[in-house]
Amino acid sequence: MQYGIAFTPLVPSLILWIAIAAIVMIAALLLLTRSRGAAVRVTALALIVLALANPSFTREDREPLSSVAAVVVDKSPSQDFGDRSRQTARAQAALVDSLKKVRGLEVRVVEAGQADGETDGTHLFSALSSALSDVPVDRVAGAFLITDGRVHDIPASASALGFQAPVHALITGATNERDRRIAISAAPKFGIVGQIQTVTYRLDDQGVTGERAKVVIRRDGETISERTLQSGQTSSVDIDIKHEGPNIVEIEASPLQDELTLVNNRAVVSIEGVRDKLRVLLVSGEPHSGERTWRNLLKSDPSVDLVHFTILRPPEKQDGTPINELSLIAFPTRELFQQRIGEFQLIIFDRYARQGVLPIAYFDNIARYVRTGGAVLVSAGPDYASSTSIWRTPLDSVLPAEPVGVTEKPFYAELSDAGKRHPVTRGLEGSNSEPPHWSRFFRTVDTRNAITAPVMTGANGEPLLLLSRFGEGRVALLLTDHIWLWARGYEGGGPHLDLLRRISHWLMKQPDLDEEALRLQVQGKNLEVIRQTMADSVAPVTVTSPSGATRELTLSPGEPGEWRATIPAGELGLWQATDGTLKALINVGPTNPKEFSEVTSTTDTLKPLAQATGGDVQRVASGSTVELPRIAPVHSTNVFHGEGWMGVKMRDASVVKGVGVLPVFAGLIGLLLLLGAFGATWLREGR
């Protein structure tokens, strides 16, 4: 119970203060003049002012509230190293038992730092803040952290905690731990395909000095360099960016004897490969309705540098026009097809036939260009089946089908069984209906002896689109010149942009469009394994986590040509998957997680904050024995630790259950006081 006095003035505060000032002046005047009865008069006036202030005696019935102590248990992956998990479990049980024995103390236990594939590092103080979010500041008795000391969200000062109570840390692990790690000093995030990027790294050893290690550098799983470094030495490696998309670089050091973990012996750098400009050569054999379809498509792509020539005047055409009056640009055949052919990522022949423009020897150059990694797309019309067809050149060795004629009849282009699986044509808009929801074509080139199965078929089920590989290069053969009908919106048009862009990107070796591929994708907190194939079945896939744990997955069919499986991505770092022939890599979370950058336990990181709050940092283990300090309740001090003990700050918080109020000048009591004051004044004046 608590007693007090409360004032509820009957007049405004200004009037009350004026009255007090007047009484003070009158009292001073009476005392200075030594007036008779001055004390009685002043007392009477004071009682009048006091009555205006309307004082009341109060009584509060209060119920004491318990103080609250939080125990934050570090469950981060680094707590699984060595004997830390056992130490943590025993320390938690003993600490909670000791705290519960303190009278008037509420104990809250929260686990934090679990690997979720998203959070980088161990965040204990955010968990502490959440655990105490509904607790008033004047009820917080303190916090205990059971951790290895590697915490990554330590507040800059004690005031940032949001409460004034001790923070204690109980450190797991041992003082003599040893560990080796690779630390990335500098690494680019992007690189131009075909150019060199430099990665700088350092070999760090903790707990030992002067050791040497063998360092292996891999790009996309392939070893590209080996060297020997001494602890503390910095080195660099040049990485050739081979392809678009992530180029995964692994730098791995040989293990240290009796080291804590091998997880951080490997560092990962993901360099996103981008192409500076994709150089495309488009050669149109003659002006025709569909010529602008290709040009508009390629010009709309900012990553494409297009060189376009249309043969308007073949060499055999003689019309008597003087040479100096011709506005035509000569076709630089020697420069394009002999000197600089290797600079192009794609060559497109759009309704091109032999017209004496390109010597036969240049077609041999083009065939060689394909086999060494180039790409050719032939958009064929009647020219492909004519006597001047490019099939009747050395280029026939890399063309996937021989022309035999032309069919003129309306038909719907349809996806073949292979086309429904191939990433170039799979899922094209409008392909799932019968007939397909796109416009008809009216001409197709008939072929025979196709070396690959068509992905699209035309009239009478004959091949319409063939995608083939020759050596290191790729060739696409589109056996109709009516694709422009889709572009013009005839009969509703069709997905010409999507189809032509996919064909072009497949030819230029975009990894997402490969027929046979193994990929890993992060979907929320899960890791998705995707196997793209043209086959009817796939082999099981072995997935390796960053910690080295392996798991064999049986994939289930998804869309045509795709097989999938999903597992939780419970670890940060580099994941690997292989089915024996293909390999995929992906980094989950940051490339080099803070959780594994330094893994030896330490008391140094938390000590400044603990001391600033009056708390302490102690190790929980001595050899194989877990030892905890005694817990003591403390009421009035700024130091909450000592030899063999840690303290909690016990609070005096309470909640009001009831209130009693007795007005002093209300009713009979007030009347008697005022009458008594006036009576005393009258008696004094009557003498």
C-alpha positions as CSV (number, residue, x, y, z in Angstrom):
1,M,0.0,0.0,0.0
2,Q,1.2,3.5,-0.8
3,Y,0.0,6.8,0.6
4,G,0.2,10.3,-0.9
5,I,-1.4,13.7,-1.4
6,A,-3.0,14.9,-4.6
7,F,-4.2,18.4,-5.5
8,T,-7.2,19.2,-7.7
9,P,-7.5,23.0,-7.7
10,L,-11.0,24.5,-7.6
11,V,-9.8,27.6,-9.5
12,P,-7.5,28.0,-12.5
13,S,-3.8,27.7,-11.7
14,L,-3.1,31.4,-12.4
15,I,-5.6,32.6,-9.8
16,L,-4.2,30.1,-7.3
17,W,-0.6,31.4,-7.8
18,I,-1.8,35.0,-7.6
19,A,-3.5,34.2,-4.2
20,I,-0.3,32.5,-2.9
21,A,1.8,35.5,-4.0
22,A,-0.7,37.9,-2.2
23,I,-0.6,35.9,1.0
24,V,3.2,35.9,0.9
25,M,3.3,39.7,0.6
26,I,0.7,40.1,3.3
27,A,2.6,37.8,5.6
28,A,5.8,39.6,5.0
29,L,4.1,43.0,5.7
30,L,2.6,41.7,8.9
31,L,5.8,40.3,10.2
32,L,7.8,43.4,9.3
33,T,5.4,45.7,11.1
34,R,5.1,43.3,14.0
35,S,1.4,43.4,13.8
36,R,-0.7,41.8,16.5
37,G,-2.0,38.4,15.6
38,A,0.2,38.2,12.5
39,A,0.7,34.4,12.7
40,V,-3.0,33.7,13.2
41,R,-4.0,35.9,10.3
42,V,-1.4,34.3,8.0
43,T,-2.5,30.9,9.0
44,A,-6.1,31.7,8.2
45,L,-5.2,33.1,4.8
46,A,-3.0,30.0,4.1
47,L,-5.9,27.7,4.9
48,I,-8.2,29.6,2.5
49,V,-5.6,29.2,-0.3
50,L,-5.1,25.5,0.6
51,A,-8.9,25.0,0.4
52,L,-8.8,26.5,-3.1
53,A,-6.0,24.0,-4.0
54,N,-8.4,21.2,-2.8
55,P,-5.8,18.6,-1.4
56,S,-6.8,15.0,-0.9
57,F,-5.1,12.1,0.9
58,T,-4.7,9.1,-1.5
59,R,-4.2,5.5,-0.8
60,E,-3.1,3.0,-3.6
61,D,-3.3,-0.7,-3.3
62,R,-0.5,-2.1,-5.5
63,E,0.4,-5.6,-6.6
64,P,4.2,-6.2,-7.2
65,L,5.2,-7.3,-10.7
66,S,7.9,-9.8,-11.5
67,S,11.2,-8.8,-13.1
68,V,12.0,-10.4,-16.4
69,A,15.3,-11.9,-17.5
70,A,15.9,-13.2,-21.0
71,V,18.1,-16.2,-22.0
72,V,19.1,-16.1,-25.7
73,V,20.5,-19.4,-27.0
74,D,22.7,-19.3,-30.0
75,K,21.6,-22.0,-32.5
76,S,23.7,-20.8,-35.4
77,P,25.7,-23.4,-37.5
78,S,29.0,-22.5,-35.9
79,Q,27.5,-23.8,-32.6
80,D,27.7,-27.3,-34.1
81,F,31.5,-27.3,-34.3
82,G,33.5,-29.3,-31.7
83,D,31.7,-29.8,-28.4
84,R,29.7,-26.6,-28.5
85,S,26.3,-28.0,-28.9
86,R,26.7,-30.2,-25.8
87,Q,28.0,-27.3,-23.8
88,T,25.2,-25.1,-25.0
89,A,22.5,-27.6,-23.9
90,R,24.0,-28.1,-20.5
91,A,24.6,-24.4,-19.9
92,Q,21.0,-23.6,-20.9
93,A,19.5,-26.2,-18.6
94,A,21.6,-25.1,-15.6
95,L,21.2,-21.4,-16.2
96,V,17.4,-21.6,-16.6
97,D,17.2,-23.7,-13.4
98,S,19.2,-21.2,-11.4
99,L,17.2,-18.2,-12.7
100,K,13.9,-19.9,-11.8
101,K,15.0,-20.2,-8.2
102,V,15.2,-16.4,-7.9
103,R,12.0,-15.2,-6.3
104,G,10.0,-12.6,-8.3
105,L,11.9,-13.3,-11.5
106,E,10.3,-14.4,-14.8
107,V,12.5,-16.2,-17.2
108,R,12.1,-16.1,-21.0
109,V,14.1,-18.4,-23.3
110,V,14.5,-17.7,-27.0
111,E,16.6,-19.5,-29.6
112,A,18.2,-17.5,-32.3
113,G,20.7,-17.7,-35.2
114,Q,19.3,-20.8,-36.9
115,A,20.4,-21.0,-40.6
116,D,17.4,-20.1,-42.8
117,G,19.1,-19.6,-46.1
118,E,18.5,-15.8,-45.9
119,T,20.1,-14.3,-42.8
120,D,23.8,-13.6,-43.0
121,G,25.5,-14.0,-39.7
122,T,24.4,-14.7,-36.1
123,H,21.8,-12.2,-34.9
124,L,21.2,-12.6,-31.2
125,F,20.3,-9.0,-30.2
126,S,17.4,-8.8,-32.7
127,A,16.0,-12.0,-31.1
128,L,16.6,-10.4,-27.6
129,S,14.7,-7.3,-28.7
130,S,11.8,-9.4,-29.9
131,A,11.6,-11.4,-26.7
132,L,11.4,-8.3,-24.6
133,S,9.2,-6.2,-26.9
134,D,6.2,-6.5,-24.7
135,V,8.1,-5.9,-21.4
136,P,8.2,-2.4,-19.9
137,V,11.7,-1.1,-19.5
138,D,11.3,-0.9,-15.7
139,R,10.7,-4.6,-15.5
140,V,13.8,-5.9,-17.4
141,A,16.2,-7.6,-15.0
142,G,18.9,-8.5,-17.5
143,A,19.9,-10.8,-20.4
144,F,22.1,-13.9,-20.7
145,L,23.6,-14.9,-24.1
146,I,24.8,-18.5,-24.5
147,T,27.0,-18.3,-27.6
148,D,30.4,-18.9,-29.1
149,G,31.0,-15.1,-29.1
150,R,30.7,-14.7,-32.9
151,V,27.7,-12.3,-32.9
152,H,27.1,-10.0,-35.9
153,D,24.4,-7.6,-34.6
154,I,26.1,-6.2,-31.4
155,P,24.7,-2.7,-30.6
156,A,27.1,0.2,-30.9
157,S,26.4,1.2,-27.3
158,A,24.6,0.1,-24.2
159,S,21.9,2.8,-24.7
160,A,20.9,1.2,-28.0
161,L,19.7,-1.9,-26.1
162,G,16.5,-0.1,-25.1
163,F,16.8,-1.1,-21.4
164,Q,19.1,-0.5,-18.4
165,A,20.0,-3.9,-17.1
166,P,23.1,-6.2,-17.2
167,V,23.9,-8.2,-20.3
168,H,25.9,-11.4,-19.5
169,A,27.5,-13.8,-22.0
170,L,28.4,-17.4,-21.5
171,I,30.9,-18.5,-24.1
172,T,31.0,-22.0,-25.5
173,G,34.0,-23.6,-27.1
174,A,37.6,-23.8,-26.1
175,T,40.5,-21.4,-25.8
176,N,42.9,-23.4,-27.9
177,E,40.8,-23.8,-31.1
178,R,42.6,-23.8,-34.5
179,D,41.1,-22.9,-37.9
180,R,42.1,-22.0,-41.4
181,R,40.1,-19.9,-43.9
182,I,40.3,-18.3,-47.2
183,A,39.3,-14.6,-47.1
184,I,38.3,-12.8,-50.3
185,S,40.0,-9.3,-50.4
186,A,38.7,-8.1,-53.8
187,A,36.4,-9.7,-56.4
188,P,34.3,-8.3,-59.3
189,K,30.6,-8.9,-59.5
190,F,30.4,-8.7,-63.3
191,G,32.8,-9.5,-66.2
192,I,32.6,-9.3,-69.9
193,V,32.5,-12.7,-71.6
194,G,35.9,-13.5,-73.1
195,Q,37.8,-11.0,-70.9
196,I,39.9,-11.5,-67.8
197,Q,38.9,-10.6,-64.2
198,T,41.1,-10.7,-61.2
199,V,40.2,-12.1,-57.8
200,T,42.4,-11.3,-54.7
201,Y,42.3,-13.5,-51.6
202,R,44.2,-14.2,-48.4
203,L,45.1,-17.3,-46.4
204,D,44.4,-16.8,-42.7
205,D,45.2,-19.3,-39.9
206,Q,43.9,-18.8,-36.3
207,G,45.6,-20.5,-33.4
208,V,48.8,-21.3,-35.4
209,T,51.5,-19.3,-37.2
210,G,53.9,-20.0,-40.0
211,E,51.9,-22.9,-41.6
212,R,51.8,-23.4,-45.4
213,A,48.8,-24.6,-47.4
214,K,48.1,-25.9,-51.0
215,V,45.5,-23.7,-52.6
216,V,43.3,-24.9,-55.5
217,I,41.3,-22.6,-57.7
218,R,38.4,-23.9,-59.8
219,R,36.0,-22.3,-62.2
220,D,32.6,-24.0,-62.6
221,G,34.1,-27.1,-60.9
222,E,37.1,-27.2,-63.3
223,T,40.6,-26.8,-61.8
224,I,42.4,-23.8,-63.4
225,S,45.3,-23.2,-60.9
226,E,47.2,-24.7,-58.0
227,R,49.7,-22.9,-55.7
228,T,51.2,-23.0,-52.2
229,L,50.8,-20.1,-49.8
230,Q,51.9,-19.3,-46.3
231,S,49.5,-18.2,-43.6
232,G,48.8,-14.5,-43.8
233,Q,49.9,-14.3,-47.5
234,T,47.7,-12.5,-50.1
235,S,47.5,-13.7,-53.6
236,S,45.5,-13.1,-56.8
237,V,44.2,-15.2,-59.7
238,D,43.1,-14.2,-63.2
239,I,39.7,-15.7,-64.2
240,D,38.7,-16.0,-67.9
241,I,35.0,-15.3,-68.1
242,K,33.8,-18.2,-70.3
243,H,30.1,-17.7,-70.5
244,E,27.0,-15.6,-69.7
245,G,25.4,-16.0,-66.3
246,P,27.2,-16.9,-63.0
247,N,30.8,-18.0,-63.3
248,I,31.4,-19.8,-60.0
249,V,35.0,-19.5,-58.8
250,E,36.1,-21.7,-55.8
251,I,39.3,-21.1,-53.9
252,E,40.0,-24.0,-51.6
253,A,42.9,-24.4,-49.1
254,S,44.2,-27.8,-47.8
255,P,43.1,-28.6,-44.2
256,L,45.0,-27.6,-41.1
257,Q,45.8,-30.4,-38.6
258,D,43.1,-30.6,-35.9
259,E,41.3,-27.6,-37.2
260,L,37.8,-26.7,-36.1
261,T,36.0,-27.1,-39.4
262,L,36.7,-27.3,-43.2
263,V,33.7,-25.2,-44.2
264,N,35.6,-22.0,-44.4
265,N,38.6,-23.5,-46.1
266,R,36.8,-22.7,-49.3
267,A,35.7,-19.3,-50.5
268,V,33.3,-18.7,-53.4
269,V,33.1,-15.8,-55.9
270,S,30.2,-15.6,-58.3
271,I,31.1,-13.4,-61.3
272,E,28.1,-12.6,-63.6
273,G,29.2,-13.0,-67.2
274,V,27.7,-10.4,-69.6
275,R,28.4,-9.9,-73.2
276,D,29.6,-6.5,-74.3
277,K,27.8,-6.7,-77.7
278,L,26.5,-9.7,-79.6
279,R,27.6,-9.1,-83.2
280,V,25.1,-10.5,-85.7
281,L,25.5,-10.5,-89.5
282,L,22.2,-10.6,-91.4
283,V,22.4,-11.3,-95.1
284,S,19.1,-11.0,-97.1
285,G,19.3,-12.5,-100.5
286,E,16.6,-10.2,-101.9
287,P,14.0,-7.7,-100.7
288,H,10.8,-9.6,-99.6
289,S,7.9,-9.1,-97.2
290,G,9.5,-10.8,-94.2
291,E,12.9,-9.1,-94.4
292,R,12.0,-6.4,-91.9
293,T,10.8,-9.0,-89.4
294,W,14.4,-10.2,-88.8
295,R,15.8,-6.6,-88.8
296,N,13.2,-5.3,-86.4
297,L,13.7,-8.2,-84.0
298,L,17.5,-7.8,-83.9
299,K,17.5,-4.0,-83.8
300,S,15.1,-4.0,-80.8
301,D,17.6,-5.9,-78.7
302,P,20.1,-3.3,-77.2
303,S,22.7,-6.1,-76.6
304,V,22.9,-6.9,-80.4
305,D,25.2,-5.1,-82.8
306,L,23.6,-5.8,-86.1
307,V,25.3,-5.7,-89.5
308,H,22.7,-6.1,-92.3
309,F,23.2,-6.4,-96.0
310,T,20.5,-7.0,-98.7
311,I,21.6,-8.1,-102.1
312,L,19.8,-5.6,-104.4
313,R,21.9,-5.8,-107.5
314,P,23.7,-9.1,-108.1
315,P,26.9,-8.9,-110.1
316,E,25.4,-10.6,-113.2
317,K,22.8,-7.8,-113.5
318,Q,23.8,-5.4,-116.3
319,D,21.5,-2.5,-117.0
320,G,23.9,0.1,-118.4
321,T,23.9,2.4,-115.4
322,P,27.2,4.2,-115.0
323,I,29.2,3.0,-111.9
324,N,29.5,6.6,-110.6
325,E,25.7,7.0,-110.5
326,L,25.0,3.8,-108.5
327,S,24.1,4.5,-104.8
328,L,24.5,0.8,-103.8
329,I,27.1,-0.2,-101.2
330,A,29.4,-2.9,-102.4
331,F,29.2,-6.1,-100.3
332,P,32.5,-6.4,-98.4
333,T,32.6,-10.2,-98.8
334,R,36.3,-10.7,-98.2
335,E,36.3,-8.5,-95.0
336,L,33.2,-10.2,-93.5
337,F,33.7,-13.9,-94.5
338,Q,37.4,-14.2,-94.4
339,Q,39.1,-11.5,-92.3
340,R,36.5,-10.8,-89.6
341,I,34.1,-13.8,-89.6
342,G,35.3,-14.8,-86.2
343,E,34.0,-11.6,-84.7
344,F,30.3,-12.5,-85.2
345,Q,28.4,-14.6,-82.8
346,L,25.6,-15.3,-85.4
347,I,25.3,-15.3,-89.2
348,I,21.7,-15.3,-90.6
349,F,21.0,-16.1,-94.2
350,D,17.5,-14.8,-95.0
351,R,16.3,-16.2,-98.3
352,Y,19.8,-16.2,-99.6
353,A,20.8,-18.1,-102.8
354,R,24.1,-18.3,-104.7
355,Q,24.2,-15.2,-106.9
356,G,27.9,-14.9,-107.5
357,V,28.3,-12.6,-104.6
358,L,30.1,-15.1,-102.3
359,P,32.8,-17.2,-103.8
360,I,32.5,-20.9,-103.0
361,A,35.6,-20.8,-100.8
362,Y,33.8,-18.4,-98.4
363,F,31.1,-21.1,-97.8
364,D,33.9,-23.4,-96.7
365,N,35.0,-20.6,-94.3
366,I,31.5,-20.4,-92.9
367,A,31.3,-24.2,-92.3
368,R,34.7,-24.0,-90.5
369,Y,33.4,-21.1,-88.5
370,V,30.4,-23.2,-87.3
371,R,32.5,-26.2,-86.3
372,T,34.8,-24.0,-84.2
373,G,32.0,-22.5,-82.2
374,G,30.0,-20.2,-84.5
375,A,26.3,-20.1,-85.2
376,V,24.3,-20.0,-88.5
377,L,20.6,-19.5,-89.0
378,V,19.0,-20.2,-92.4
379,S,15.6,-18.7,-92.9
380,A,14.6,-20.6,-96.1
381,G,12.2,-19.9,-98.9
382,P,12.0,-21.2,-102.4
383,D,15.7,-20.3,-102.8
384,Y,16.7,-23.2,-100.6
385,A,15.2,-25.7,-102.9
386,S,16.5,-24.0,-106.1
387,S,19.5,-24.9,-108.2
388,T,21.4,-22.0,-106.6
389,S,20.7,-23.2,-103.1
390,I,23.3,-22.8,-100.4
391,W,22.9,-26.5,-99.9
392,R,24.9,-26.9,-103.1
393,T,28.0,-25.4,-101.5
394,P,30.5,-26.6,-98.9
395,L,28.0,-25.3,-96.3
396,D,26.0,-28.5,-96.8
397,S,28.3,-30.3,-94.3
398,V,26.7,-28.2,-91.5
399,L,23.1,-27.9,-92.7
400,P,20.7,-30.4,-91.0
401,A,18.5,-31.3,-94.0
402,E,18.7,-31.6,-97.8
403,P,16.0,-29.6,-99.8
404,V,13.8,-31.6,-102.3
405,G,11.1,-29.1,-103.3
406,V,8.5,-26.6,-102.1
407,T,4.9,-27.2,-100.9
408,E,2.4,-24.4,-101.4
409,K,-0.6,-25.0,-99.1
410,P,-2.0,-23.5,-95.9
411,F,-1.0,-25.2,-92.7
412,Y,-0.6,-24.6,-89.0
413,A,2.9,-24.9,-87.5
414,E,2.8,-27.4,-84.7
415,L,5.2,-28.5,-82.0
416,S,6.6,-32.0,-82.4
417,D,7.2,-34.3,-79.5
418,A,10.8,-33.1,-79.4
419,G,9.6,-29.5,-79.7
420,K,7.4,-29.9,-76.6
421,R,10.5,-30.8,-74.6
422,H,13.0,-28.4,-76.2
423,P,13.4,-25.1,-74.3
424,V,13.4,-23.1,-77.5
425,T,9.8,-24.1,-78.4
426,R,8.4,-25.5,-75.1
427,G,5.4,-23.5,-73.9
428,L,5.1,-21.2,-76.8
429,E,2.0,-19.1,-76.4
430,G,-0.9,-20.7,-78.3
431,S,0.8,-24.1,-78.8
432,N,-1.5,-26.0,-76.4
433,S,-4.7,-25.8,-78.4
434,E,-5.7,-27.9,-81.4
435,P,-5.1,-26.4,-83.9
436,P,-2.5,-24.0,-82.3
437,H,-3.8,-20.6,-81.5
438,W,-1.8,-18.7,-84.2
439,S,-2.1,-17.9,-87.9
440,R,-1.4,-20.3,-90.7
441,F,1.6,-20.4,-93.1
442,F,1.2,-21.0,-96.8
443,R,4.6,-22.3,-97.9
444,T,7.2,-24.7,-96.7
445,V,10.4,-26.2,-98.1
446,D,10.4,-30.0,-98.3
447,T,13.5,-31.8,-97.1
448,R,14.9,-35.3,-96.6
449,N,17.7,-36.9,-94.6
450,A,17.2,-34.6,-91.6
451,I,20.0,-35.4,-89.1
452,T,17.9,-34.3,-86.1
453,A,14.3,-34.5,-85.1
454,P,12.4,-31.3,-85.9
455,V,11.0,-29.2,-83.1
456,M,8.3,-27.8,-85.3
457,T,6.5,-29.5,-88.1
458,G,4.6,-28.0,-91.1
459,A,2.4,-29.3,-94.0
460,N,1.9,-33.0,-93.9
461,G,3.9,-33.3,-90.7
462,E,7.2,-32.4,-92.5
463,P,10.0,-30.7,-90.7
464,L,9.6,-26.9,-90.3
465,L,12.3,-26.0,-87.7
466,L,15.5,-28.0,-87.2
467,L,18.1,-27.2,-84.5
468,S,21.4,-29.0,-84.8
469,R,24.9,-29.0,-83.4
470,F,28.1,-29.4,-85.4
471,G,31.4,-29.6,-83.5
472,E,31.4,-26.6,-81.1
473,G,28.8,-24.6,-83.2
474,R,25.1,-24.6,-83.8
475,V,22.8,-24.3,-86.8
476,A,19.1,-23.6,-87.1
477,L,17.1,-24.2,-90.3
478,L,13.7,-22.5,-90.5
479,L,11.9,-24.0,-93.6
480,T,9.4,-21.3,-94.3
481,D,9.6,-17.6,-95.2
482,H,6.1,-16.8,-93.9
483,I,7.0,-16.0,-90.3
484,W,6.2,-12.4,-91.2
485,L,2.5,-13.3,-91.2
486,W,2.7,-13.7,-87.5
487,A,4.5,-10.4,-87.2
488,R,1.8,-8.6,-89.3
489,G,-1.0,-10.0,-87.2
490,Y,-2.6,-12.1,-90.0
491,E,-5.4,-14.2,-88.6
492,G,-4.4,-13.0,-85.2
493,G,-0.7,-13.5,-85.7
494,G,1.6,-15.6,-83.5
495,P,4.5,-15.5,-81.0
496,H,7.1,-14.6,-83.6
497,L,9.1,-12.4,-81.3
498,D,9.4,-15.1,-78.6
499,L,10.2,-17.9,-81.1
500,L,12.8,-15.9,-83.1
501,R,14.4,-14.5,-80.0
502,R,14.7,-18.0,-78.4
503,I,16.2,-19.4,-81.6
504,S,18.8,-16.6,-81.8
505,H,19.7,-17.0,-78.1
506,W,20.0,-20.8,-78.4
507,L,22.3,-20.3,-81.4
508,M,24.4,-17.9,-79.3
509,K,24.6,-20.5,-76.5
510,Q,22.5,-19.0,-73.8
511,P,22.7,-21.6,-71.0
512,D,19.0,-21.4,-70.1
513,L,18.1,-22.8,-73.5
514,D,20.4,-25.9,-73.6
515,E,18.6,-29.1,-74.3
516,E,20.6,-31.1,-71.7
517,A,21.2,-29.1,-68.5
518,L,21.2,-29.4,-64.8
519,R,20.3,-26.3,-62.8
520,L,19.9,-25.2,-59.2
521,Q,17.5,-22.4,-58.2
522,V,16.7,-20.9,-54.9
523,Q,12.9,-20.6,-54.2
524,G,12.3,-18.9,-50.9
525,K,13.9,-21.2,-48.3
526,N,14.1,-24.2,-50.6
527,L,16.6,-25.3,-53.2
528,E,15.1,-26.6,-56.5
529,V,16.9,-29.1,-58.7
530,I,15.9,-28.9,-62.3
531,R,17.0,-31.4,-65.0
532,Q,16.4,-30.3,-68.6
533,T,16.5,-33.3,-71.0
534,M,15.2,-34.6,-74.3
535,A,15.2,-38.1,-72.9
536,D,12.3,-40.1,-71.4
537,S,14.0,-40.6,-68.0
538,V,16.8,-39.1,-65.9
539,A,19.3,-40.5,-63.4
540,P,19.1,-39.6,-59.7
541,V,20.9,-36.4,-58.7
542,T,23.4,-36.2,-55.8
543,V,23.3,-32.8,-54.0
544,T,26.1,-31.7,-51.8
545,S,25.6,-29.0,-49.1
546,P,28.2,-26.4,-48.2
547,S,29.1,-28.5,-45.1
548,G,29.8,-31.5,-47.3
549,A,26.7,-33.5,-46.5
550,T,25.4,-35.4,-49.5
551,R,21.9,-36.5,-50.5
552,E,20.6,-38.4,-53.4
553,L,17.4,-37.1,-55.0
554,T,15.0,-38.8,-57.3
555,L,13.5,-36.3,-59.7
556,S,9.8,-36.1,-60.6
557,P,8.5,-35.1,-64.1
558,G,7.3,-31.5,-64.4
559,E,6.7,-29.7,-67.7
560,P,7.7,-31.7,-70.8
561,G,11.4,-32.0,-70.9
562,E,11.9,-31.0,-67.2
563,W,12.4,-33.1,-64.1
564,R,12.4,-31.4,-60.7
565,A,13.0,-32.0,-57.0
566,T,13.0,-29.6,-54.0
567,I,15.0,-29.7,-50.7
568,P,15.3,-27.2,-47.9
569,A,18.2,-24.8,-48.3
570,G,19.2,-24.9,-44.7
571,E,22.8,-23.8,-45.1
572,L,24.5,-20.8,-46.5
573,G,27.2,-21.3,-49.1
574,L,28.0,-23.2,-52.2
575,W,25.7,-26.1,-53.1
576,Q,26.6,-28.7,-55.8
577,A,24.5,-31.1,-57.8
578,T,25.6,-33.9,-60.2
579,D,24.0,-36.8,-62.0
580,G,27.3,-38.3,-63.2
581,T,27.5,-36.4,-66.5
582,L,26.3,-32.9,-65.7
583,K,27.2,-30.6,-62.8
584,A,25.5,-27.5,-61.3
585,L,26.6,-25.0,-58.7
586,I,24.8,-22.3,-56.9
587,N,25.6,-20.1,-54.0
588,V,22.8,-19.7,-51.4
589,G,22.9,-16.4,-49.6
590,P,26.0,-14.2,-49.6
591,T,29.0,-15.6,-51.4
592,N,31.1,-15.9,-48.2
593,P,28.8,-16.0,-45.1
594,K,29.8,-14.1,-42.0
595,E,28.8,-17.2,-40.0
596,F,31.8,-19.1,-41.4
597,S,34.3,-16.2,-41.8
598,E,35.6,-16.6,-38.2
599,V,34.6,-19.6,-36.3
600,T,36.9,-19.8,-33.3
601,S,35.1,-18.9,-30.1
602,T,36.0,-15.6,-28.4
603,T,35.2,-13.5,-25.3
604,D,36.4,-10.3,-26.9
605,T,33.5,-9.3,-29.1
606,L,30.8,-9.2,-26.4
607,K,33.0,-8.0,-23.5
608,P,32.8,-4.1,-24.2
609,L,29.0,-4.2,-24.3
610,A,28.7,-6.5,-21.3
611,Q,31.0,-4.3,-19.2
612,A,29.1,-1.2,-20.2
613,T,25.9,-2.6,-18.8
614,G,27.6,-3.9,-15.6
615,G,27.6,-7.5,-16.9
616,D,30.3,-10.0,-17.5
617,V,31.6,-12.5,-20.1
618,Q,32.7,-16.0,-19.0
619,R,33.4,-19.3,-20.6
620,V,31.1,-22.1,-19.7
621,A,33.6,-25.0,-20.0
622,S,36.8,-25.9,-18.2
623,G,38.1,-28.9,-19.9
624,S,35.3,-31.4,-20.3
625,T,33.3,-29.9,-17.5
626,V,30.5,-27.3,-17.9
627,E,30.7,-24.8,-15.1
628,L,28.3,-21.9,-14.6
629,P,28.6,-18.9,-12.1
630,R,26.1,-18.5,-9.3
631,I,23.1,-16.3,-10.1
632,A,22.4,-13.6,-7.5
633,P,19.5,-11.1,-7.3
634,V,20.8,-7.5,-6.9
635,H,18.6,-4.4,-6.0
636,S,20.8,-1.3,-5.9
637,T,24.2,-1.3,-7.6
638,N,25.7,-0.7,-11.0
639,V,27.9,-3.8,-10.9
640,F,26.3,-7.2,-11.5
641,H,29.1,-9.6,-11.4
642,G,31.9,-10.8,-9.2
643,E,34.1,-13.8,-8.4
644,G,32.0,-16.8,-9.2
645,W,28.6,-15.0,-9.6
646,M,26.5,-13.0,-12.1
647,G,23.6,-10.8,-11.0
648,V,20.2,-9.8,-12.2
649,K,18.7,-6.4,-11.5
650,M,15.5,-6.9,-9.4
651,R,12.9,-4.3,-10.1
652,D,10.2,-2.7,-7.8
653,A,7.6,-2.4,-10.5
654,S,4.0,-2.9,-9.5
655,V,0.4,-2.4,-10.8
656,V,-2.3,-0.4,-9.1
657,K,-5.3,-2.6,-8.1
658,G,-7.3,0.1,-6.2
659,V,-7.2,3.7,-5.2
660,G,-8.8,5.5,-2.1
661,V,-9.2,9.3,-2.0
662,L,-10.1,11.5,1.1
663,P,-10.5,15.2,0.3
664,V,-9.2,17.4,3.1
665,F,-11.5,20.4,2.7
666,A,-14.6,18.6,1.6
667,G,-17.6,18.3,3.9
668,L,-17.4,18.7,7.7
669,I,-13.6,18.5,7.9
670,G,-13.1,21.5,5.6
671,L,-15.9,23.5,7.3
672,L,-14.3,22.9,10.8
673,L,-10.9,23.9,9.6
674,L,-12.0,27.2,8.1
675,L,-14.3,28.0,11.1
676,G,-11.4,27.2,13.4
677,A,-9.1,29.6,11.5
678,F,-11.7,32.4,11.6
679,G,-12.5,31.7,15.2
680,A,-8.8,31.9,16.2
681,T,-8.5,35.2,14.4
682,W,-11.6,36.7,16.1
683,L,-10.3,35.6,19.5
684,R,-6.9,37.1,18.9
685,E,-8.4,40.4,17.7
686,G,-10.8,40.5,20.7
687,R,-8.1,40.7,23.3
